[in-house]
Amino acid sequence: MEQRPLADRMRPKTIVEFVGQEDILGEDRVLRKAIEKNEIPSLILWGPPGSGKTTLAHIIAEKTDADFIPFSAVTSGIKEIKEIIKDFDKGPGLFQKKPILFIDEIHRFNKAQQDAFLPYVEKGTIILIGATTENPSFEIISPLLSRCQIYILESLTTAEIESILKTALKDKERGLGTLTIETEQDVLKYIAVLSNGDARIALNILELVVSITPDDKRKTKHISMEFIREAVQKKHLLYDKSGEEHYNLISALHKSMRGSDPDAALYWLARILAGGEDPLYIARRIVRFASEDIGNADPQALSIAVAAKEAVHFVGQPEGELALAQAVTYLSLAPKSNALYKAYQQVQKDVRENISMPVPKHIRNAPTDLMKKLGYGKDYKYPHDFANALVPQDYLPDNLKNRRYYFPTDRGFEKEIKKRLEEWMKKKAK
């Protein structure tokens, strides 16, 4: 059997063989028509690993009869690529056909390096096809983006992965069709789920399991669910701590808690932890949430969030994960209020945009005789000398006198706070 990995051998060679991405490659879709008419513009293919970006680039080059020059931004330098582009720019010679320059993981090039492609893309010297797993709007410079069509590839569905695996089992030329293989029901579906939408991983799992499964007396390899579970220790999870998916998952956790859905919050928490995120980072986000989205509607929320952080720090993983789960469910079901968050935002705005007036003299400290002579602390009313420790008095600078920032809601404990504040405001107004 050929030594190349199964995933490489089974790479589709035509659009007909290509599985998935119907939104961009289906009949009458713009990219499909452009390929068939040999009118390919410069492209950015954005999608998760194993969704077919590199394969699609190869198919485009083959279908359009172009010189396909592949590079990886991980292993190739921009200097090397610029030398090749200069050969393109000299016209017919080394490259007789239309040149397609394919840059895998183009987001790895910094902004200055990406500038090198601009003049050649503008002149049509090259057709640039860039592949990226990261959001192009963050990782690709705007001038290059404006000169390229962006096509989004989605993770393959479980059914699509199953179809690819079945083809690999039947294909006698490139796949495993020369072997006699029997699989238990739902084995292929299970592999597809484990691959998490990545065809390459699915084929790698299948190849691994087939290679280590002994033949029985009938020279047949029997693949069971239990054997799959033993061979594959951990589901492949898409999670890049510095990439977009990191922020997507954290956002999902935050919004699930804000939406008072403890089940969704627990799910996203588990996804993030399974992806290898630092539990203390999650704990910090939970502490922030307690103040931003709950605040004084449930003052206990912050204590529980901080306690979870301390528990994670004290016991580590995996024991500390349960403390995070406890905090996430409590915060999800706590009454919500962003009154504190909005108040502090308005305070920050006033601090930025208003003149910093001096502290009113009556609330200044006066530890020396000179300060007392200057009026520091004069006419200050000590609240404990008055009934209920309440006495009308100005505490803000003159230019912000009577400014209000905090408006408690009627939810949770803030309802009681609102009642107290309103009673106090009435007394002050008398």
PAMIFI-19924 format. One record per residue (C-alpha): z, y, x. Coordinates in steps of 0.5 Angstrom, whole numbers, plus 2048, in hexadecimal, padded with zeros to 3 digits. Example, Ala and Ser with C-alpha at 12.3 -4.5 7.8 and 13.67 -1.06 7.14 Angstrom:
<doros>
8107F7819;80E7FE81B;
</doros>
This chain:
<doros>
800800800;7FE807802;80480A806;804811803;8098127FE;8088117F7;8088187F4;80381A7F9;7FE8147F8;7FF8167F0;7FD81D7F1;7F881F7EB;7F18207EE;7EE8237E8;7F18277E2;7F08217DD;7F581D7E2;7FA8237E2;8008227DD;8038287D9;80282F7DA;7FE8307D3;8008377D2;7FB8397D8;7F78337D9;7F58317D2;7EF8317CF;7EC8387CE;7F283B7D2;7F08417D7;7F283D7DE;7EE8377DB;7E883B7DA;7E883F7E0;7E98387E4;7E38357E1;7DF83B7E1;7E183C7E9;7E38437E8;7EA8427EB;7EE8497EC;7F48497F1;7FA8467EE;8018457EE;80483E7EB;80B83F7E9;80F8397E7;8148347E9;81482E7EE;80F8287EC;80C82C7E7;80582C7EA;8048327EE;80182F7F4;7FD82A7F1;7FA82F7EC;7F88337F2;7F482D7F5;7F182C7EF;7EE8337EE;7EC8337F5;7E882C7F4;7E582E7ED;7E38357F0;7E08327F6;7E48377FB;7E7836802;7EE834801;7F3837806;7FA835805;800838808;808838807;80C83E807;81183A80A;80E837810;80883C811;809843814;805849811;80284A818;7FE843817;7FC845810;7F984B812;7F5848818;7F2844813;7F084980E;7ED84D813;7E8847814;7E784880D;7E584F80D;7E084E812;7DC84B80D;7D884580D;7D9841813;7DF83C814;7E083C80C;7DA83B809;7DD83B802;7E183F7FE;7E883F801;7EE83E7FD;7F583F801;7FA83C7FE;80183E800;8078397FD;80E83C7FC;80B8437FD;8118477FB;814844802;80F84A805;813851805;810857802;80D859809;80A85380A;807852803;803859804;7FF855809;7FB852804;7FA858800;7F385B803;7F0854803;7F28537FC;7EF85A7FA;7E98597FD;7E88527FB;7E884F802;7EC8497FF;7EF8467F9;7F68467FA;7FA8417F6;8018417F7;80783C7F4;80E83E7F3;81483C7F0;8178437EF;8168487EA;81084C7ED;8128537EA;8188527EF;81584F7F5;80D8517F5;80C8587F7;80985C7F1;80285E7F5;8018567F6;8038557EF;7FE85A7EC;7F98577EF;7FA84F7ED;7FB84C7E6;8018497E5;8028427E2;80883E7E0;8098377E1;80E8347DD;81382E7DF;80F8277DC;8128247D6;81581D7D6;80F81B7D2;80A81E7D7;80E81B7DD;80E8147DA;8078147D9;8068167E1;80B8107E2;80780B7DE;80080D7E1;80380C7E8;8068057E6;7FF8037E3;7FA8067E9;7F88017EE;7F48067F2;7FA80B7F4;8008097F0;8048027EF;7FF7FE7EB;7FE7F97F0;8057F77EF;8087F37E9;80E7F77E6;8127F77E0;8167FC7DD;81C7FC7D8;81B8007D2;81C8087D3;81C8077DB;81680C7DC;81A8117D7;8208107DB;81C8127E2;8198187DE;82081A7DC;82281A7E3;81D81D7E6;81E8237E2;8178257E1;8158247E8;80F81F7E8;81081E7F0;81781C7EF;8158177E9;8108147EE;8158147F4;81A8107EF;81580B7ED;81280A7F4;8198097F7;81C8047F1;8158007F2;8168007F9;81D7FD7F9;81C7F87F3;81B7F17F5;8167ED7F2;8197E77EE;8167E07EE;8107E37EA;80E7E87EF;8107ED7EA;8157F37EB;8197F47E5;81C7FB7E5;8227FC7E1;8268027DF;82C8007E3;8287FF7E9;8258077E8;82C8097E7;82F8067ED;8298087F1;82980F7EF;82F8137F0;82E8197ED;82A81D7E8;8258227EC;8288297E9;82482F7EA;8298347ED;8278397F2;82E83D7F4;82A8437F6;8248427F1;8228447EA;82583E7E7;82C83F7EA;82C8467E6;8298427E0;82E83D7DF;8348427E1;8318477DB;8318417D6;83883F7D8;83A8467D7;8368477D0;8398417CE;8408437CF;83E84A7CC;83B8467C6;8428427C5;83E83B7C6;8438377CA;83E8317CA;8388357CD;83D8387D2;8408327D4;83882F7D5;8368357D9;83D8347DD;83B82D7DF;83482F7E1;8368347E5;83B8307E9;83782A7E9;83282E7ED;83782F7F2;8398367F1;8408397F4;8458387EE;84883E7F1;8428427EF;8428407E8;84A8417E8;8488487EA;8438497E4;8488467DF;84D84B7E1;8488517E1;84684E7DA;84E84E7D7;84E8567D8;8478587D7;8468547D0;84D8527CE;8518587D1;8578597CD;8558557C7;8598507CA;85C8527D0;85E84B7D2;8578497D3;85784D7DA;85E8497DC;85A8427DA;8548447DE;8588467E4;85C8407E4;85683C7E4;85383F7EA;85A83E7ED;85A8367EB;8538367EE;8558397F4;85B8347F5;85982D7F3;85182E7F5;84C82A7F2;84B8267ED;8528277EB;85182E7EA;84B82E7E6;84F82C7E0;8538327E0;84D8367E0;84B8327DA;8518347D7;85083B7D8;84983B7D6;84B8387CF;85183D7CE;84D8437D0;8478417CB;84C8407C5;8508467C7;84F84D7C2;84A8517C6;84A8587C7;84685D7CC;84A8637CB;84D8637D1;8478627D5;8438687D1;84986C7D3;84986B7DA;84286C7DA;8438737D7;8488747DC;8448737E2;83E8777DF;84387D7DE;84687C7E5;83E87C7E8;83C8827E4;8428877E3;84588B7E8;84B8887EB;85088D7E8;85788D7EB;85D8897E8;86188D7E3;8678907E6;86C88D7E1;86A8867E3;86A8877EB;8708847EF;8748897F2;8788867F8;87988C7FC;87C8937FA;8758977FC;8728927F7;8778947F1;87689B7F3;86F89A7F2;8708987EB;86F8907EC;87288C7E7;8748937E3;8758927DB;87488A7DC;8768867D6;87A8807D8;87887B7D2;87E8777D2;88287D7D0;87F87D7CA;87F8797C4;87B8727C5;8798757CC;8738797C9;8728807CA;86C8847C9;8698877D0;8628877D3;8618837D9;8598847DA;85688A7DE;8558907DA;84D88F7DA;84E8887D7;85488A7D2;8548867CC;84F8817CE;84F87A7CB;84D8747CF;85086E7CC;84F86C7C5;8528657C3;84F8617BE;85285D7B8;8518567BB;8578527BE;85D8567C1;85885C7C2;85A85D7BA;86185E7BC;85F8637C2;85B8677BD;8608687B8;86586A7BE;86086F7C1;85E8727BA;8668737B8;8678767BF;86187B7BE;86387D7B7;86A87F7BA;8668837C0;8628877BB;8688897B7;
</doros>
